[in-house]
Amino acid sequence: MIELYTWNTSNGRKISIALEEMELPYKVHPINIYEGEQFSDAFTKVTPNNKIPAIRDSETGLTIFESGAILFYLAEKSGRFLATDPATRWATIQWLMWQMGGFGPILGQTAHFMHYNAGASDYSAERFSKEAQRLYSVLDGQLSDREYIVGEYSIADMAVWPWTSRFEHQKIDLDAYPNVREWYLRIAERPAVLKGYAVPGTAERPAIPR
């Protein structure tokens, strides 16, 4: 049994989607980050960084934090969605790192200055919006000749897709990135993705571009 500590954010949804796709049994522990529950003594014992998501594997006794590390762990535990052949395996790893180091952080800042705090800083809004558009162009190019980021559906898709699902908050028009749009809609139809997206116990569904 995997104990999942999470909330309904893009990073949190990576892990609940992965658990559903990998068909691993798990128990959800909601951590309401808006009420500061991530700073509780109990959660600090799970992760010293006080960030969701985190997992505890009752089978191995291991506790893992950082969403990228968790995805690696779950892929190796299940034997799914991380190829064994070196070329595809390392392609998956590099695109996961691309999401962790660039796509996620930049889109988070873009939503912050374009949606949640619109008008707070024109400079910041322009800076992050331009970089977000550049990163979407990079992803669009990668998807120009393949259905999924590394060809086969993988943890790279599970990492990138939940951030793309917030395109409205980022003021991104997916029609400007047709390959991303098709990829996004393809994944949005997967039953495991829809189920994982609703964790922990929300009725929210991913946005569908008009």
C-alpha positions in Angstrom: 0.0 0.0 0.0 1.3 3.5 -0.9 0.4 6.3 1.4 -0.1 9.4 -0.7 0.1 12.9 0.9 -1.2 15.3 -1.7 -3.5 18.2 -2.7 -5.1 19.2 -5.9 -2.2 20.9 -7.6 -0.3 20.0 -10.8 2.5 18.4 -8.8 0.1 16.4 -6.7 -1.9 15.2 -9.6 1.2 13.8 -11.3 1.4 11.2 -8.6 -2.3 10.3 -8.3 -2.5 9.9 -12.0 0.6 7.7 -12.0 -0.8 5.5 -9.2 -4.0 5.1 -11.2 -2.2 4.3 -14.4 0.1 1.8 -12.7 -2.8 0.2 -10.8 -0.9 0.4 -7.5 -3.1 0.4 -4.4 -2.9 3.6 -2.4 -4.4 5.6 0.4 -4.9 9.3 0.2 -3.9 11.7 3.0 -5.2 15.2 1.9 -2.8 18.0 2.9 -4.7 21.3 2.6 -1.9 23.7 1.6 -4.2 26.6 1.8 -4.7 26.0 5.5 -1.0 25.4 6.2 -1.3 21.7 6.9 2.0 21.1 5.1 3.7 22.8 8.0 2.3 20.4 10.7 4.6 18.4 12.8 3.1 15.2 11.4 3.8 16.1 7.8 7.2 17.4 8.5 8.1 13.9 9.6 7.1 12.8 6.1 9.1 15.4 4.2 11.5 18.0 5.7 10.7 20.3 2.8 7.0 20.7 3.7 5.8 20.3 0.1 3.3 18.0 -1.4 3.3 15.4 -2.8 5.1 12.7 -0.8 4.6 9.0 -0.4 5.3 6.3 2.1 5.5 2.7 0.9 4.3 0.4 3.6 5.9 -2.6 1.8 9.4 -1.2 1.7 9.2 1.3 4.6 10.6 4.0 2.3 9.3 7.6 2.3 9.9 9.6 -0.8 9.3 13.3 -1.5 9.8 15.4 -4.7 7.4 14.5 -7.5 10.1 13.5 -10.0 11.7 11.1 -7.6 8.3 9.7 -6.7 7.6 9.0 -10.4 10.9 7.2 -10.8 10.2 5.1 -7.7 6.7 4.2 -8.7 7.8 3.3 -12.3 10.5 1.0 -11.0 8.2 -0.5 -8.4 5.4 -1.2 -11.0 7.7 -2.0 -13.9 5.6 0.3 -16.1 5.9 3.6 -18.0 9.8 3.8 -17.9 11.4 1.9 -20.7 14.3 -0.4 -20.1 16.0 0.2 -23.4 18.6 3.0 -22.8 17.5 5.4 -25.6 13.9 5.6 -24.6 14.7 5.4 -20.8 17.1 8.4 -21.0 14.7 10.3 -23.3 12.0 9.8 -20.6 14.4 11.0 -17.8 15.5 14.1 -19.7 11.9 15.2 -20.5 10.9 14.6 -16.9 13.9 16.8 -15.8 12.8 19.4 -18.4 9.4 19.5 -16.7 10.9 19.7 -13.2 13.5 22.3 -14.0 11.6 24.5 -16.5 8.1 23.8 -17.6 6.6 23.4 -14.2 8.3 26.3 -12.4 7.8 28.7 -15.3 4.1 27.9 -15.8 3.6 28.2 -12.0 5.0 31.8 -12.1 3.1 32.5 -15.3 -0.2 31.6 -13.6 0.8 33.6 -10.6 1.3 36.8 -12.5 -1.2 36.3 -15.3 -4.1 34.9 -13.3 -3.9 34.9 -9.5 -2.1 38.3 -9.2 -2.8 39.9 -12.6 -1.5 43.4 -12.7 0.9 43.0 -9.8 3.9 43.3 -12.1 3.8 43.9 -15.8 7.5 43.0 -16.1 7.1 39.6 -14.4 3.9 38.8 -16.4 5.7 39.5 -19.7 8.9 37.7 -18.7 7.2 34.5 -17.6 4.6 34.6 -20.3 7.2 34.7 -23.0 9.2 31.9 -21.5 6.0 29.8 -21.1 5.2 30.3 -24.8 8.8 29.3 -25.7 8.5 26.1 -23.6 5.1 25.3 -25.2 6.8 25.6 -28.6 9.5 23.2 -27.5 6.9 20.7 -26.4 5.0 21.2 -29.7 8.1 20.5 -31.7 8.8 17.3 -29.7 5.2 16.1 -30.4 5.3 16.9 -34.1 6.0 13.3 -35.1 4.9 11.2 -32.1 1.7 10.7 -30.1 3.5 11.0 -26.7 6.6 12.8 -25.5 9.0 10.0 -26.0 6.9 8.0 -28.5 5.3 5.7 -25.9 3.2 6.9 -23.0 5.5 7.4 -20.0 6.0 9.1 -16.7 7.2 12.1 -18.8 3.7 12.6 -20.0 2.3 12.1 -16.5 4.7 14.9 -15.3 4.0 17.4 -18.1 0.3 16.9 -18.7 -1.0 18.2 -15.3 0.8 21.5 -15.8 -0.6 21.8 -19.3 -4.1 21.3 -17.8 -3.8 24.8 -16.3 -3.4 26.4 -19.7 -6.3 28.8 -19.0 -4.6 30.2 -15.9 -1.4 30.6 -17.9 -3.3 32.5 -20.6 -2.1 30.0 -23.2 -4.1 29.3 -26.4 -3.6 25.7 -27.1 -4.7 26.3 -30.7 -1.3 28.0 -31.2 0.3 24.6 -30.4 -1.7 22.1 -32.4 0.5 19.1 -31.5 0.3 19.9 -27.8 -3.4 20.3 -28.1 -3.9 16.9 -29.7 -1.6 15.3 -27.1 -3.4 17.0 -24.3 -6.8 15.9 -25.5 -5.6 12.3 -26.1 -4.4 12.0 -22.5 -7.5 13.8 -21.1 -9.6 10.9 -22.4 -7.7 8.3 -20.3 -9.9 6.9 -17.5 -6.9 6.7 -15.1 -6.0 10.3 -15.8 -9.5 11.5 -15.0 -9.7 9.5 -11.8 -6.3 10.6 -10.7 -7.0 14.2 -11.5 -9.9 14.3 -9.0 -7.7 13.3 -6.1 -8.0 14.2 -3.2 -11.8 14.0 -3.5 -12.6 16.9 -5.7 -15.1 16.9 -8.5 -12.8 19.0 -10.7 -12.2 17.9 -14.3 -9.4 19.0 -16.6 -10.2 22.0 -18.8 -11.0 21.3 -22.4 -10.0 23.9 -25.0 -12.8 25.4 -26.9 
